[in-house]
Amino acid sequence: MKRKLTLLLTCLLASISLTIAQTSKKVTGVVFSEEDNQPVIGASVVIKGTSIGTTTDLDGKFVISNVPSSSRTW
């Protein structure tokens, strides 16, 4: 009985950690011009090492959803 309980708890913890590891991130931000500190309209923003990206809106803002948790964000 104790062995079955230990196995059940081990499987439960493993499944929780795998679920957490698979969650995706959401990256948001604003792109400003270095020259005049104004928002950049239509700038391409791409997650390094992937093909996931977007462009900025009229206020220089962007949102990228479903970023893999293994990707680095700075």
mmCIF file of the N, C-alpha and C atoms, coordinates in Angstrom:
data_MODEL
# 
_entry.id   MODEL 
# 
loop_
_atom_site.group_PDB 
_atom_site.id 
_atom_site.type_symbol 
_atom_site.label_atom_id 
_atom_site.label_alt_id 
_atom_site.label_comp_id 
_atom_site.label_asym_id 
_atom_site.label_entity_id 
_atom_site.label_seq_id 
_atom_site.pdbx_PDB_ins_code 
_atom_site.Cartn_x 
_atom_site.Cartn_y 
_atom_site.Cartn_z 
_atom_site.occupancy 
_atom_site.B_iso_or_equiv 
_atom_site.pdbx_formal_charge 
_atom_site.auth_seq_id 
_atom_site.auth_comp_id 
_atom_site.auth_asym_id 
_atom_site.auth_atom_id 
_atom_site.pdbx_PDB_model_num 
ATOM 1   N N  . MET A 1 1  ? 0.818  -1.198 0.000   1.00 0.00 ? 1  MET A N  1 
ATOM 2   C CA . MET A 1 1  ? 0.000  0.000  0.000   1.00 0.00 ? 1  MET A CA 1 
ATOM 3   C C  . MET A 1 1  ? 0.862  1.263  0.000   1.00 0.00 ? 1  MET A C  1 
ATOM 4   N N  . LYS A 1 2  ? 1.904  1.262  0.830   1.00 0.00 ? 2  LYS A N  1 
ATOM 5   C CA . LYS A 1 2  ? 2.783  2.428  0.901   1.00 0.00 ? 2  LYS A CA 1 
ATOM 6   C C  . LYS A 1 2  ? 3.491  2.649  -0.429  1.00 0.00 ? 2  LYS A C  1 
ATOM 7   N N  . ARG A 1 3  ? 3.856  1.577  -1.094  1.00 0.00 ? 3  ARG A N  1 
ATOM 8   C CA . ARG A 1 3  ? 4.546  1.678  -2.389  1.00 0.00 ? 3  ARG A CA 1 
ATOM 9   C C  . ARG A 1 3  ? 3.624  2.290  -3.448  1.00 0.00 ? 3  ARG A C  1 
ATOM 10  N N  . LYS A 1 4  ? 2.357  1.881  -3.454  1.00 0.00 ? 4  LYS A N  1 
ATOM 11  C CA . LYS A 1 4  ? 1.397  2.423  -4.417  1.00 0.00 ? 4  LYS A CA 1 
ATOM 12  C C  . LYS A 1 4  ? 1.172  3.912  -4.179  1.00 0.00 ? 4  LYS A C  1 
ATOM 13  N N  . LEU A 1 5  ? 1.085  4.299  -2.923  1.00 0.00 ? 5  LEU A N  1 
ATOM 14  C CA . LEU A 1 5  ? 0.902  5.709  -2.593  1.00 0.00 ? 5  LEU A CA 1 
ATOM 15  C C  . LEU A 1 5  ? 2.104  6.539  -3.027  1.00 0.00 ? 5  LEU A C  1 
ATOM 16  N N  . THR A 1 6  ? 3.297  6.022  -2.788  1.00 0.00 ? 6  THR A N  1 
ATOM 17  C CA . THR A 1 6  ? 4.517  6.714  -3.208  1.00 0.00 ? 6  THR A CA 1 
ATOM 18  C C  . THR A 1 6  ? 4.561  6.855  -4.725  1.00 0.00 ? 6  THR A C  1 
ATOM 19  N N  . LEU A 1 7  ? 4.210  5.803  -5.446  1.00 0.00 ? 7  LEU A N  1 
ATOM 20  C CA . LEU A 1 7  ? 4.188  5.841  -6.910  1.00 0.00 ? 7  LEU A CA 1 
ATOM 21  C C  . LEU A 1 7  ? 3.157  6.849  -7.405  1.00 0.00 ? 7  LEU A C  1 
ATOM 22  N N  . LEU A 1 8  ? 1.987  6.880  -6.777  1.00 0.00 ? 8  LEU A N  1 
ATOM 23  C CA . LEU A 1 8  ? 0.943  7.824  -7.159  1.00 0.00 ? 8  LEU A CA 1 
ATOM 24  C C  . LEU A 1 8  ? 1.395  9.263  -6.946  1.00 0.00 ? 8  LEU A C  1 
ATOM 25  N N  . LEU A 1 9  ? 2.003  9.549  -5.813  1.00 0.00 ? 9  LEU A N  1 
ATOM 26  C CA . LEU A 1 9  ? 2.493  10.905 -5.538  1.00 0.00 ? 9  LEU A CA 1 
ATOM 27  C C  . LEU A 1 9  ? 3.607  11.302 -6.504  1.00 0.00 ? 9  LEU A C  1 
ATOM 28  N N  . THR A 1 10 ? 4.483  10.360 -6.836  1.00 0.00 ? 10 THR A N  1 
ATOM 29  C CA . THR A 1 10 ? 5.556  10.631 -7.788  1.00 0.00 ? 10 THR A CA 1 
ATOM 30  C C  . THR A 1 10 ? 4.992  10.981 -9.163  1.00 0.00 ? 10 THR A C  1 
ATOM 31  N N  . CYS A 1 11 ? 4.012  10.220 -9.614  1.00 0.00 ? 11 CYS A N  1 
ATOM 32  C CA . CYS A 1 11 ? 3.384  10.500 -10.910 1.00 0.00 ? 11 CYS A CA 1 
ATOM 33  C C  . CYS A 1 11 ? 2.659  11.843 -10.902 1.00 0.00 ? 11 CYS A C  1 
ATOM 34  N N  . LEU A 1 12 ? 1.999  12.149 -9.797  1.00 0.00 ? 12 LEU A N  1 
ATOM 35  C CA . LEU A 1 12 ? 1.299  13.419 -9.679  1.00 0.00 ? 12 LEU A CA 1 
ATOM 36  C C  . LEU A 1 12 ? 2.269  14.598 -9.753  1.00 0.00 ? 12 LEU A C  1 
ATOM 37  N N  . LEU A 1 13 ? 3.360  14.529 -9.017  1.00 0.00 ? 13 LEU A N  1 
ATOM 38  C CA . LEU A 1 13 ? 4.355  15.607 -9.046  1.00 0.00 ? 13 LEU A CA 1 
ATOM 39  C C  . LEU A 1 13 ? 5.011  15.733 -10.418 1.00 0.00 ? 13 LEU A C  1 
ATOM 40  N N  . ALA A 1 14 ? 5.268  14.605 -11.071 1.00 0.00 ? 14 ALA A N  1 
ATOM 41  C CA . ALA A 1 14 ? 5.868  14.646 -12.407 1.00 0.00 ? 14 ALA A CA 1 
ATOM 42  C C  . ALA A 1 14 ? 4.919  15.302 -13.404 1.00 0.00 ? 14 ALA A C  1 
ATOM 43  N N  . SER A 1 15 ? 3.637  14.976 -13.324 1.00 0.00 ? 15 SER A N  1 
ATOM 44  C CA . SER A 1 15 ? 2.684  15.569 -14.268 1.00 0.00 ? 15 SER A CA 1 
ATOM 45  C C  . SER A 1 15 ? 2.513  17.067 -14.023 1.00 0.00 ? 15 SER A C  1 
ATOM 46  N N  . ILE A 1 16 ? 2.544  17.485 -12.768 1.00 0.00 ? 16 ILE A N  1 
ATOM 47  C CA . ILE A 1 16 ? 2.446  18.921 -12.462 1.00 0.00 ? 16 ILE A CA 1 
ATOM 48  C C  . ILE A 1 16 ? 3.660  19.666 -13.004 1.00 0.00 ? 16 ILE A C  1 
ATOM 49  N N  . SER A 1 17 ? 4.839  19.119 -12.814 1.00 0.00 ? 17 SER A N  1 
ATOM 50  C CA . SER A 1 17 ? 6.047  19.798 -13.303 1.00 0.00 ? 17 SER A CA 1 
ATOM 51  C C  . SER A 1 17 ? 6.072  19.848 -14.821 1.00 0.00 ? 17 SER A C  1 
ATOM 52  N N  . LEU A 1 18 ? 5.583  18.806 -15.501 1.00 0.00 ? 18 LEU A N  1 
ATOM 53  C CA . LEU A 1 18 ? 5.528  18.833 -16.963 1.00 0.00 ? 18 LEU A CA 1 
ATOM 54  C C  . LEU A 1 18 ? 4.523  19.869 -17.448 1.00 0.00 ? 18 LEU A C  1 
ATOM 55  N N  . THR A 1 19 ? 3.416  20.013 -16.752 1.00 0.00 ? 19 THR A N  1 
ATOM 56  C CA . THR A 1 19 ? 2.419  21.011 -17.122 1.00 0.00 ? 19 THR A CA 1 
ATOM 57  C C  . THR A 1 19 ? 2.982  22.418 -16.971 1.00 0.00 ? 19 THR A C  1 
ATOM 58  N N  . ILE A 1 20 ? 3.674  22.667 -15.898 1.00 0.00 ? 20 ILE A N  1 
ATOM 59  C CA . ILE A 1 20 ? 4.270  23.979 -15.673 1.00 0.00 ? 20 ILE A CA 1 
ATOM 60  C C  . ILE A 1 20 ? 5.340  24.268 -16.720 1.00 0.00 ? 20 ILE A C  1 
ATOM 61  N N  . ALA A 1 21 ? 6.109  23.264 -17.092 1.00 0.00 ? 21 ALA A N  1 
ATOM 62  C CA . ALA A 1 21 ? 7.176  23.446 -18.070 1.00 0.00 ? 21 ALA A CA 1 
ATOM 63  C C  . ALA A 1 21 ? 6.621  23.745 -19.460 1.00 0.00 ? 21 ALA A C  1 
ATOM 64  N N  . GLN A 1 22 ? 5.396  23.336 -19.745 1.00 0.00 ? 22 GLN A N  1 
ATOM 65  C CA . GLN A 1 22 ? 4.809  23.529 -21.062 1.00 0.00 ? 22 GLN A CA 1 
ATOM 66  C C  . GLN A 1 22 ? 4.049  24.840 -21.205 1.00 0.00 ? 22 GLN A C  1 
ATOM 67  N N  . THR A 1 23 ? 3.917  25.592 -20.142 1.00 0.00 ? 23 THR A N  1 
ATOM 68  C CA . THR A 1 23 ? 3.160  26.836 -20.241 1.00 0.00 ? 23 THR A CA 1 
ATOM 69  C C  . THR A 1 23 ? 3.901  27.837 -21.116 1.00 0.00 ? 23 THR A C  1 
ATOM 70  N N  . SER A 1 24 ? 3.144  28.628 -21.831 1.00 0.00 ? 24 SER A N  1 
ATOM 71  C CA . SER A 1 24 ? 3.757  29.611 -22.716 1.00 0.00 ? 24 SER A CA 1 
ATOM 72  C C  . SER A 1 24 ? 3.729  30.983 -22.055 1.00 0.00 ? 24 SER A C  1 
ATOM 73  N N  . LYS A 1 25 ? 4.557  31.855 -22.591 1.00 0.00 ? 25 LYS A N  1 
ATOM 74  C CA . LYS A 1 25 ? 4.689  33.206 -22.054 1.00 0.00 ? 25 LYS A CA 1 
ATOM 75  C C  . LYS A 1 25 ? 4.022  34.206 -22.983 1.00 0.00 ? 25 LYS A C  1 
ATOM 76  N N  . LYS A 1 26 ? 3.804  35.380 -22.450 1.00 0.00 ? 26 LYS A N  1 
ATOM 77  C CA . LYS A 1 26 ? 3.287  36.502 -23.228 1.00 0.00 ? 26 LYS A CA 1 
ATOM 78  C C  . LYS A 1 26 ? 4.293  37.636 -23.070 1.00 0.00 ? 26 LYS A C  1 
ATOM 79  N N  . VAL A 1 27 ? 4.773  38.158 -24.185 1.00 0.00 ? 27 VAL A N  1 
ATOM 80  C CA . VAL A 1 27 ? 5.770  39.226 -24.163 1.00 0.00 ? 27 VAL A CA 1 
ATOM 81  C C  . VAL A 1 27 ? 5.116  40.499 -24.691 1.00 0.00 ? 27 VAL A C  1 
ATOM 82  N N  . THR A 1 28 ? 5.246  41.583 -23.927 1.00 0.00 ? 28 THR A N  1 
ATOM 83  C CA . THR A 1 28 ? 4.703  42.873 -24.342 1.00 0.00 ? 28 THR A CA 1 
ATOM 84  C C  . THR A 1 28 ? 5.798  43.935 -24.224 1.00 0.00 ? 28 THR A C  1 
ATOM 85  N N  . GLY A 1 29 ? 5.622  45.021 -24.945 1.00 0.00 ? 29 GLY A N  1 
ATOM 86  C CA . GLY A 1 29 ? 6.602  46.091 -24.846 1.00 0.00 ? 29 GLY A CA 1 
ATOM 87  C C  . GLY A 1 29 ? 6.283  47.249 -25.765 1.00 0.00 ? 29 GLY A C  1 
ATOM 88  N N  . VAL A 1 30 ? 7.167  48.216 -25.763 1.00 0.00 ? 30 VAL A N  1 
ATOM 89  C CA . VAL A 1 30 ? 7.054  49.405 -26.612 1.00 0.00 ? 30 VAL A CA 1 
ATOM 90  C C  . VAL A 1 30 ? 8.414  49.652 -27.233 1.00 0.00 ? 30 VAL A C  1 
ATOM 91  N N  . VAL A 1 31 ? 8.427  49.971 -28.527 1.00 0.00 ? 31 VAL A N  1 
ATOM 92  C CA . VAL A 1 31 ? 9.672  50.269 -29.244 1.00 0.00 ? 31 VAL A CA 1 
ATOM 93  C C  . VAL A 1 31 ? 9.751  51.772 -29.453 1.00 0.00 ? 31 VAL A C  1 
ATOM 94  N N  . PHE A 1 32 ? 10.854 52.375 -28.954 1.00 0.00 ? 32 PHE A N  1 
ATOM 95  C CA . PHE A 1 32 ? 11.092 53.805 -29.118 1.00 0.00 ? 32 PHE A CA 1 
ATOM 96  C C  . PHE A 1 32 ? 12.299 54.033 -30.005 1.00 0.00 ? 32 PHE A C  1 
ATOM 97  N N  . SER A 1 33 ? 12.281 55.123 -30.755 1.00 0.00 ? 33 SER A N  1 
ATOM 98  C CA . SER A 1 33 ? 13.412 55.536 -31.571 1.00 0.00 ? 33 SER A CA 1 
ATOM 99  C C  . SER A 1 33 ? 14.493 56.117 -30.667 1.00 0.00 ? 33 SER A C  1 
ATOM 100 N N  . GLU A 1 34 ? 15.725 55.737 -30.912 1.00 0.00 ? 34 GLU A N  1 
ATOM 101 C CA . GLU A 1 34 ? 16.839 56.267 -30.114 1.00 0.00 ? 34 GLU A CA 1 
ATOM 102 C C  . GLU A 1 34 ? 17.109 57.731 -30.446 1.00 0.00 ? 34 GLU A C  1 
ATOM 103 N N  . GLU A 1 35 ? 16.817 58.123 -31.680 1.00 0.00 ? 35 GLU A N  1 
ATOM 104 C CA . GLU A 1 35 ? 17.117 59.483 -32.122 1.00 0.00 ? 35 GLU A CA 1 
ATOM 105 C C  . GLU A 1 35 ? 16.220 60.544 -31.487 1.00 0.00 ? 35 GLU A C  1 
ATOM 106 N N  . ASP A 1 36 ? 14.898 60.307 -31.518 1.00 0.00 ? 36 ASP A N  1 
ATOM 107 C CA . ASP A 1 36 ? 13.973 61.330 -31.022 1.00 0.00 ? 36 ASP A CA 1 
ATOM 108 C C  . ASP A 1 36 ? 13.046 60.830 -29.914 1.00 0.00 ? 36 ASP A C  1 
ATOM 109 N N  . ASN A 1 37 ? 13.264 59.618 -29.445 1.00 0.00 ? 37 ASN A N  1 
ATOM 110 C CA . ASN A 1 37 ? 12.508 59.027 -28.339 1.00 0.00 ? 37 ASN A CA 1 
ATOM 111 C C  . ASN A 1 37 ? 11.003 58.947 -28.624 1.00 0.00 ? 37 ASN A C  1 
ATOM 112 N N  . GLN A 1 38 ? 10.643 58.816 -29.906 1.00 0.00 ? 38 GLN A N  1 
ATOM 113 C CA . GLN A 1 38 ? 9.249  58.670 -30.312 1.00 0.00 ? 38 GLN A CA 1 
ATOM 114 C C  . GLN A 1 38 ? 8.954  57.191 -30.580 1.00 0.00 ? 38 GLN A C  1 
ATOM 115 N N  . PRO A 1 39 ? 7.696  56.756 -30.430 1.00 0.00 ? 39 PRO A N  1 
ATOM 116 C CA . PRO A 1 39 ? 7.351  55.356 -30.722 1.00 0.00 ? 39 PRO A CA 1 
ATOM 117 C C  . PRO A 1 39 ? 7.572  55.036 -32.192 1.00 0.00 ? 39 PRO A C  1 
ATOM 118 N N  . VAL A 1 40 ? 8.045  53.821 -32.453 1.00 0.00 ? 40 VAL A N  1 
ATOM 119 C CA . VAL A 1 40 ? 8.295  53.385 -33.828 1.00 0.00 ? 40 VAL A CA 1 
ATOM 120 C C  . VAL A 1 40 ? 7.074  52.602 -34.310 1.00 0.00 ? 40 VAL A C  1 
ATOM 121 N N  . ILE A 1 41 ? 6.461  53.077 -35.381 1.00 0.00 ? 41 ILE A N  1 
ATOM 122 C CA . ILE A 1 41 ? 5.277  52.442 -35.956 1.00 0.00 ? 41 ILE A CA 1 
ATOM 123 C C  . ILE A 1 41 ? 5.725  51.391 -36.960 1.00 0.00 ? 41 ILE A C  1 
ATOM 124 N N  . GLY A 1 42 ? 5.189  50.180 -36.850 1.00 0.00 ? 42 GLY A N  1 
ATOM 125 C CA . GLY A 1 42 ? 5.447  49.129 -37.825 1.00 0.00 ? 42 GLY A CA 1 
ATOM 126 C C  . GLY A 1 42 ? 6.795  48.443 -37.687 1.00 0.00 ? 42 GLY A C  1 
ATOM 127 N N  . ALA A 1 43 ? 7.448  48.566 -36.549 1.00 0.00 ? 43 ALA A N  1 
ATOM 128 C CA . ALA A 1 43 ? 8.727  47.880 -36.343 1.00 0.00 ? 43 ALA A CA 1 
ATOM 129 C C  . ALA A 1 43 ? 8.484  46.381 -36.163 1.00 0.00 ? 43 ALA A C  1 
ATOM 130 N N  . SER A 1 44 ? 9.338  45.549 -36.732 1.00 0.00 ? 44 SER A N  1 
ATOM 131 C CA . SER A 1 44 ? 9.228  44.097 -36.575 1.00 0.00 ? 44 SER A CA 1 
ATOM 132 C C  . SER A 1 44 ? 9.907  43.675 -35.281 1.00 0.00 ? 44 SER A C  1 
ATOM 133 N N  . VAL A 1 45 ? 9.209  42.868 -34.507 1.00 0.00 ? 45 VAL A N  1 
ATOM 134 C CA . VAL A 1 45 ? 9.737  42.332 -33.263 1.00 0.00 ? 45 VAL A CA 1 
ATOM 135 C C  . VAL A 1 45 ? 9.643  40.812 -33.360 1.00 0.00 ? 45 VAL A C  1 
ATOM 136 N N  . VAL A 1 46 ? 10.792 40.117 -33.211 1.00 0.00 ? 46 VAL A N  1 
ATOM 137 C CA . VAL A 1 46 ? 10.841 38.666 -33.366 1.00 0.00 ? 46 VAL A CA 1 
ATOM 138 C C  . VAL A 1 46 ? 11.535 38.060 -32.158 1.00 0.00 ? 46 VAL A C  1 
ATOM 139 N N  . ILE A 1 47 ? 11.032 36.923 -31.687 1.00 0.00 ? 47 ILE A N  1 
ATOM 140 C CA . ILE A 1 47 ? 11.673 36.188 -30.607 1.00 0.00 ? 47 ILE A CA 1 
ATOM 141 C C  . ILE A 1 47 ? 12.891 35.488 -31.198 1.00 0.00 ? 47 ILE A C  1 
ATOM 142 N N  . LYS A 1 48 ? 14.057 35.791 -30.670 1.00 0.00 ? 48 LYS A N  1 
ATOM 143 C CA . LYS A 1 48 ? 15.310 35.269 -31.188 1.00 0.00 ? 48 LYS A CA 1 
ATOM 144 C C  . LYS A 1 48 ? 15.302 33.736 -31.195 1.00 0.00 ? 48 LYS A C  1 
ATOM 145 N N  . GLY A 1 49 ? 15.719 33.166 -32.312 1.00 0.00 ? 49 GLY A N  1 
ATOM 146 C CA . GLY A 1 49 ? 15.791 31.721 -32.444 1.00 0.00 ? 49 GLY A CA 1 
ATOM 147 C C  . GLY A 1 49 ? 14.480 31.071 -32.838 1.00 0.00 ? 49 GLY A C  1 
ATOM 148 N N  . THR A 1 50 ? 13.446 31.879 -33.111 1.00 0.00 ? 50 THR A N  1 
ATOM 149 C CA . THR A 1 50 ? 12.153 31.343 -33.536 1.00 0.00 ? 50 THR A CA 1 
ATOM 150 C C  . THR A 1 50 ? 11.653 32.140 -34.733 1.00 0.00 ? 50 THR A C  1 
ATOM 151 N N  . SER A 1 51 ? 10.511 31.720 -35.256 1.00 0.00 ? 51 SER A N  1 
ATOM 152 C CA . SER A 1 51 ? 9.863  32.498 -36.320 1.00 0.00 ? 51 SER A CA 1 
ATOM 153 C C  . SER A 1 51 ? 8.645  33.232 -35.765 1.00 0.00 ? 51 SER A C  1 
ATOM 154 N N  . ILE A 1 52 ? 8.552  33.330 -34.445 1.00 0.00 ? 52 ILE A N  1 
ATOM 155 C CA . ILE A 1 52 ? 7.423  33.990 -33.789 1.00 0.00 ? 52 ILE A CA 1 
ATOM 156 C C  . ILE A 1 52 ? 7.710  35.485 -33.693 1.00 0.00 ? 52 ILE A C  1 
ATOM 157 N N  . GLY A 1 53 ? 6.781  36.288 -34.187 1.00 0.00 ? 53 GLY A N  1 
ATOM 158 C CA . GLY A 1 53 ? 6.990  37.727 -34.131 1.00 0.00 ? 53 GLY A CA 1 
ATOM 159 C C  . GLY A 1 53 ? 5.730  38.501 -34.440 1.00 0.00 ? 53 GLY A C  1 
ATOM 160 N N  . THR A 1 54 ? 5.866  39.810 -34.445 1.00 0.00 ? 54 THR A N  1 
ATOM 161 C CA . THR A 1 54 ? 4.754  40.716 -34.728 1.00 0.00 ? 54 THR A CA 1 
ATOM 162 C C  . THR A 1 54 ? 5.318  42.070 -35.134 1.00 0.00 ? 54 THR A C  1 
ATOM 163 N N  . THR A 1 55 ? 4.434  43.018 -35.385 1.00 0.00 ? 55 THR A N  1 
ATOM 164 C CA . THR A 1 55 ? 4.853  44.394 -35.663 1.00 0.00 ? 55 THR A CA 1 
ATOM 165 C C  . THR A 1 55 ? 4.207  45.321 -34.637 1.00 0.00 ? 55 THR A C  1 
ATOM 166 N N  . THR A 1 56 ? 4.810  46.476 -34.455 1.00 0.00 ? 56 THR A N  1 
ATOM 167 C CA . THR A 1 56 ? 4.283  47.429 -33.485 1.00 0.00 ? 56 THR A CA 1 
ATOM 168 C C  . THR A 1 56 ? 3.086  48.178 -34.065 1.00 0.00 ? 56 THR A C  1 
ATOM 169 N N  . ASP A 1 57 ? 2.228  48.672 -33.166 1.00 0.00 ? 57 ASP A N  1 
ATOM 170 C CA . ASP A 1 57 ? 1.048  49.422 -33.589 1.00 0.00 ? 57 ASP A CA 1 
ATOM 171 C C  . ASP A 1 57 ? 1.376  50.914 -33.707 1.00 0.00 ? 57 ASP A C  1 
ATOM 172 N N  . LEU A 1 58 ? 0.359  51.754 -33.765 1.00 0.00 ? 58 LEU A N  1 
ATOM 173 C CA . LEU A 1 58 ? 0.550  53.197 -33.935 1.00 0.00 ? 58 LEU A CA 1 
ATOM 174 C C  . LEU A 1 58 ? 1.233  53.858 -32.743 1.00 0.00 ? 58 LEU A C  1 
ATOM 175 N N  . ASP A 1 59 ? 1.186  53.206 -31.588 1.00 0.00 ? 59 ASP A N  1 
ATOM 176 C CA . ASP A 1 59 ? 1.837  53.741 -30.394 1.00 0.00 ? 59 ASP A CA 1 
ATOM 177 C C  . ASP A 1 59 ? 3.176  53.062 -30.115 1.00 0.00 ? 59 ASP A C  1 
ATOM 178 N N  . GLY A 1 60 ? 3.649  52.224 -31.037 1.00 0.00 ? 60 GLY A N  1 
ATOM 179 C CA . GLY A 1 60 ? 4.910  51.512 -30.853 1.00 0.00 ? 60 GLY A CA 1 
ATOM 180 C C  . GLY A 1 60 ? 4.790  50.292 -29.956 1.00 0.00 ? 60 GLY A C  1 
ATOM 181 N N  . LYS A 1 61 ? 3.573  49.927 -29.565 1.00 0.00 ? 61 LYS A N  1 
ATOM 182 C CA . LYS A 1 61 ? 3.358  48.804 -28.651 1.00 0.00 ? 61 LYS A CA 1 
ATOM 183 C C  . LYS A 1 61 ? 3.246  47.498 -29.428 1.00 0.00 ? 61 LYS A C  1 
ATOM 184 N N  . PHE A 1 62 ? 3.650  46.396 -28.773 1.00 0.00 ? 62 PHE A N  1 
ATOM 185 C CA . PHE A 1 62 ? 3.503  45.070 -29.364 1.00 0.00 ? 62 PHE A CA 1 
ATOM 186 C C  . PHE A 1 62 ? 3.156  44.057 -28.286 1.00 0.00 ? 62 PHE A C  1 
ATOM 187 N N  . VAL A 1 63 ? 2.524  42.974 -28.714 1.00 0.00 ? 63 VAL A N  1 
ATOM 188 C CA . VAL A 1 63 ? 2.195  41.842 -27.843 1.00 0.00 ? 63 VAL A CA 1 
ATOM 189 C C  . VAL A 1 63 ? 2.470  40.581 -28.642 1.00 0.00 ? 63 VAL A C  1 
ATOM 190 N N  . ILE A 1 64 ? 3.254  39.671 -28.070 1.00 0.00 ? 64 ILE A N  1 
ATOM 191 C CA . ILE A 1 64 ? 3.501  38.373 -28.685 1.00 0.00 ? 64 ILE A CA 1 
ATOM 192 C C  . ILE A 1 64 ? 3.027  37.317 -27.693 1.00 0.00 ? 64 ILE A C  1 
ATOM 193 N N  . SER A 1 65 ? 2.032  36.542 -28.099 1.00 0.00 ? 65 SER A N  1 
ATOM 194 C CA . SER A 1 65 ? 1.494  35.479 -27.256 1.00 0.00 ? 65 SER A CA 1 
ATOM 195 C C  . SER A 1 65 ? 2.077  34.134 -27.680 1.00 0.00 ? 65 SER A C  1 
ATOM 196 N N  . ASN A 1 66 ? 1.907  33.154 -26.834 1.00 0.00 ? 66 ASN A N  1 
ATOM 197 C CA . ASN A 1 66 ? 2.336  31.778 -27.103 1.00 0.00 ? 66 ASN A CA 1 
ATOM 198 C C  . ASN A 1 66 ? 3.831  31.659 -27.344 1.00 0.00 ? 66 ASN A C  1 
ATOM 199 N N  . VAL A 1 67 ? 4.614  32.398 -26.596 1.00 0.00 ? 67 VAL A N  1 
ATOM 200 C CA . VAL A 1 67 ? 6.066  32.283 -26.671 1.00 0.00 ? 67 VAL A CA 1 
ATOM 201 C C  . VAL A 1 67 ? 6.468  31.044 -25.883 1.00 0.00 ? 67 VAL A C  1 
ATOM 202 N N  . PRO A 1 68 ? 7.244  30.141 -26.481 1.00 0.00 ? 68 PRO A N  1 
ATOM 203 C CA . PRO A 1 68 ? 7.644  28.934 -25.751 1.00 0.00 ? 68 PRO A CA 1 
ATOM 204 C C  . PRO A 1 68 ? 8.389  29.284 -24.467 1.00 0.00 ? 68 PRO A C  1 
ATOM 205 N N  . SER A 1 69 ? 8.147  28.504 -23.441 1.00 0.00 ? 69 SER A N  1 
ATOM 206 C CA . SER A 1 69 ? 8.782  28.784 -22.148 1.00 0.00 ? 69 SER A CA 1 
ATOM 207 C C  . SER A 1 69 ? 10.292 28.601 -22.206 1.00 0.00 ? 69 SER A C  1 
ATOM 208 N N  . SER A 1 70 ? 10.769 27.892 -23.232 1.00 0.00 ? 70 SER A N  1 
ATOM 209 C CA . SER A 1 70 ? 12.219 27.692 -23.353 1.00 0.00 ? 70 SER A CA 1 
ATOM 210 C C  . SER A 1 70 ? 12.918 28.904 -23.960 1.00 0.00 ? 70 SER A C  1 
ATOM 211 N N  . SER A 1 71 ? 12.160 29.855 -24.517 1.00 0.00 ? 71 SER A N  1 
ATOM 212 C CA . SER A 1 71 ? 12.759 31.042 -25.112 1.00 0.00 ? 71 SER A CA 1 
ATOM 213 C C  . SER A 1 71 ? 13.182 32.023 -24.047 1.00 0.00 ? 71 SER A C  1 
ATOM 214 N N  . ARG A 1 72 ? 14.299 32.679 -24.283 1.00 0.00 ? 72 ARG A N  1 
ATOM 215 C CA . ARG A 1 72 ? 14.770 33.705 -23.352 1.00 0.00 ? 72 ARG A CA 1 
ATOM 216 C C  . ARG A 1 72 ? 14.149 35.033 -23.719 1.00 0.00 ? 72 ARG A C  1 
ATOM 217 N N  . THR A 1 73 ? 13.756 35.773 -22.685 1.00 0.00 ? 73 THR A N  1 
ATOM 218 C CA . THR A 1 73 ? 13.251 37.124 -22.908 1.00 0.00 ? 73 THR A CA 1 
ATOM 219 C C  . THR A 1 73 ? 14.077 38.071 -22.060 1.00 0.00 ? 73 THR A C  1 
ATOM 220 N N  . TRP A 1 74 ? 14.401 39.216 -22.591 1.00 0.00 ? 74 TRP A N  1 
ATOM 221 C CA . TRP A 1 74 ? 15.248 40.188 -21.905 1.00 0.00 ? 74 TRP A CA 1 
ATOM 222 C C  . TRP A 1 74 ? 14.482 41.444 -21.692 1.00 0.00 ? 74 TRP A C  1 
# 
